[in-house]
Amino acid sequence: MDFYNRIAENTHLLNKGDNEILSYCIKNNKRISGMKVQEVADELYTSPASVIRFCKKLGFSGFSEFKAALKVELFQNGKEETKTHHSTDFLKDVHKTIQLIQEDTVDWLLEKIHHCRRVEFYAAGSSRTVAAEFVKRLQVIGKPAFWYDDSSLMNISAKQMTAEDLVVAISVSGETSLVIAAANMAKSRGATIVSVTNLGSNTLSDMADENIYVNSTYFVKSNIEIRSRLQLCLVCEYIFFRYLERYGCSEDALLPEKQRILVR
């Protein structure tokens, strides 16, 4: 089984400590192949037994098999780079993001979107365009949905959340402070929180009720860090069309605009 497919199928089994190990291994993938389990444990201030348990949760027999699978993944990626001559990991990120989609999580999210009172999206920076597009699509089919990229508006929204509401918090890094603060407030009010972040351990995914992961690396050009948001768009588009396929539009959304205004 492909390395990233195996991670996607077993991510739900990982706790916060496991996610930290996963994040470290992915960020240091080239070093890992030459490291011993004790060395990894020392780097993360944990025990070798914890690292081995992490590997077994992902379906590997132990750390050696985990390293071998990661090495094969790196080798295959190296061959792809040689053939296609891409200067960035952009296309590989898209492919890996597709592999990370967990259908059970998507099915759960579709049901939450359908039955919740309203859906609120919190995002900032470049991620706000992804949130805005998703919200527009949901509104077109008659689902109450809104997005916020301002800390004050996020906090006002979060304070009004109830157990009948759903919050989708989008942050590639998972460390956007205003998004985390609003999501925490909404959670304290009883709302369900779904995070959309990069794969690995981060503050937002650790506090969310459920997680959607993308794989997004970055490259530096003229001392500017550049990261694509296409992976976020891809996942959100997939979720929307799955929702449309399952639930369709509300009857209200099918009315002409003037009739919709009168009905409301």
N, C-alpha and C positions, 0 to 999 in steps of 0.2 A: 504493500500500500504506500502511496505517495506520502512523503514526510508531512506536508501541510494538510493533506486530507486526514491523516491520523490525528494531528493536533485539533483540527476542527471537530472531529467526532468525539473528542474526549475533553475539550476545554471545560465543559460544565462540571467535570470532576475535580477541577483544580481549585485550591483555596488561595488565599492571598500570598502565602509563602511560596506555593508552587508557581504562581504567576510571576513572582520576582525571579525565580530560577529560570523560567521560560524566557522572560524578557532579557535576562543576562546572556543566556545561551544564543539567542537570536542576534543580539547586538555584537556578540563576540564569537560569531560562528566559525571564523577561521582559526581562532585560538583554541576553541574547544576540542578539536580533533587531536591536539597534542597534550591535553591536560588529563590529569588523573582525577578521580572523583573527590579525593581529599582536597586537591587544589581548588576545585570549583566550590566545595563546601567552605573552605577558608576564605575565599573571595567574598562569599555571601554571608559569612558569619553564621553558618548553619552546620548541620552534621551530614556526613556522607550518607547516613541512613535516609535522611530527608530527601537528598538528591536522588537516591535510588528509588524511593517511593514515588517521587515525581515521575521518573521514567516509566515506572510500571503503570501509573495512572494513564499514561499516554499509549499504553499497549506494548511497550518494549520490555524485554526480559530483564534489562538492567541498563547501567550507564554505557557499557560497551556497545550494545546494540543501538542505543540512542545516538551515540557519536557516529557509528557507522552509517546510519540512515541520514544524518545531517551531512556527512561527508559526500554521500551519493548525491544528495540534493545540490550541494555546492558544485560538484563535478558536472552535473547535468546543466546547471545554470551557466557554467563556464563554457560548455560546448555551444549553448544557445547564443551567448554573447559573441563567440568567434564566428558563428554562421551569419548572424544578423547585423553585427557591428553597431549595436545600440550603445550610445554613450552614457545612458542612464539606466536605472532599473525600472523604468516606467512601465513597460509592457509586462515585465515579470511581476510587478506589483499588482497589475490588473488580474493576471492569471491566478496569483496566490490569493487575492481577495475573493475570487470566485470559489476557490477551494475552501475558504474559511466560512462560507455561508452554511449555517446549520439550519436545516429545514424544520427541525422541531422548534427551534427558537423563532423562526419566521412564522410558523403556524400559530404559536402562542401569541406573538405580537399582532398578527392579523385579527385574532379573536379580541384582544385587548382594544385595538383601534375601533373595531366594530361596536363593542358594547360600552365603551367609555362615554362619558358625557361630552368631553372635549379633549382635543390633543393639543398640547403646547410644546413648541420647539424652542430650545435655547441654544444659541450658537453665536460665535463671534468671528471677526476677521473674514477670511475667505470661505469659511464653513457656512456663513450666513446665507450665501447664495444657494447652497444646497438645501438648507432649511426652507428658504423662501419658495423654492420650486416645488418641494414636497407639499408644503402647505397649500399652495395654489392648486395643485392637483386634487388634494383632498377636498378643498372647498368647492371645486367644480362638480364633484360627485355628491355634494350635499353633506359632507362631514364637517362639523365645527372644528376648525383647526386654525392656529395662530402661531406666529413666530416672533421672537424678540432677540435683539442683539445689543440692547442697552441695559446696563446693570440695574438702573432704577425701574425700568419697565419689567425686567425679569423678576425683580423682587416683589413688585406689585402683583404680578401674575402668580408667583409662587405662594404668596400669602393667601390667595383666593382658591388654591387647589383643595380638592377633597378626595376621599377614597374612590370616587367615581371618575377621577381624571387620570390622564396619562401624560407624562412628560418625556419627550425624546431629547436628550442632551447630546449635542454633537461637538466633539473636540478631538482632532487627530491625536494630539499629544496626551489628551486626558488630564491636562494640568491647567486648563484655562480657568483662572480663579473666579471670574464673575459667573461662569457657567456652573462651576462646582458649588458656589455659594447659593445660587438660586435653586439648583437641584436638591441640595440639602434642605433648604427651607420647604420646598414642595414635598419632599419625603416626610418631613416632620408633620405636615398637614395630612398625610395619609395617601398621597398620590403615588402611583406606580412609576418608577424611574427606569428608563431604558437608555443605556449609553451607547454611543457609536464612536469608537476610538480605534487607534492603532493597536495591533496585537501586542500583548504584554501587560505587565503590571502598571497601573496608573491610578491616581486618586479617584477619578470619575468612575472607572469600571469597577473599582473595589467597593464603592458605595451604592452602585446601581442594583436594581432588582434583577435585571437581565442585561446581557451585553451582546452587541453586534460588533464584530471586529473587521477591520480592513488591514491590508498590508501596504504601508506607505513609507517609503524611504525618501531621502531628500538629497539634492546635490547643491553644490555651492558654485556660483558663477559671479565673478567680480565681487567677491566677499559677501554676496547675498545668498541666504539660504532659501532655496526654492523647493516647494513640496506640492505635488499635484493633489487636486481634490476630486479627480475623476473617479477614484475608487469609491468615495462617499456617494457620488452621484449614481454610480452603477448599482450599489447596494440599495439606495433609496428608490431608484426606478424599479428594481426587481421587486421590492416589497410592495410598492404601489400597484404594479400590474398583477401581482399575486392577489392583492386585496380586491382589485377590480374583477378579476376572474372568479373569485369566490363569492363576493357579496354584491358586485355591481354598483349602480347608482341608487341613491334614495329616490323615492317617488317625487319628493319636493324638488330635487335637482333636475328632474325631467320636465318640470313646468317651465313655460316661457317666463322671462325675467319679470314682467309686470305682475303675472299671477303669483310668483314667488313672494313678491313684496306684499301683495294683498293677503296672502296666506299667513305671513309673519306679522 
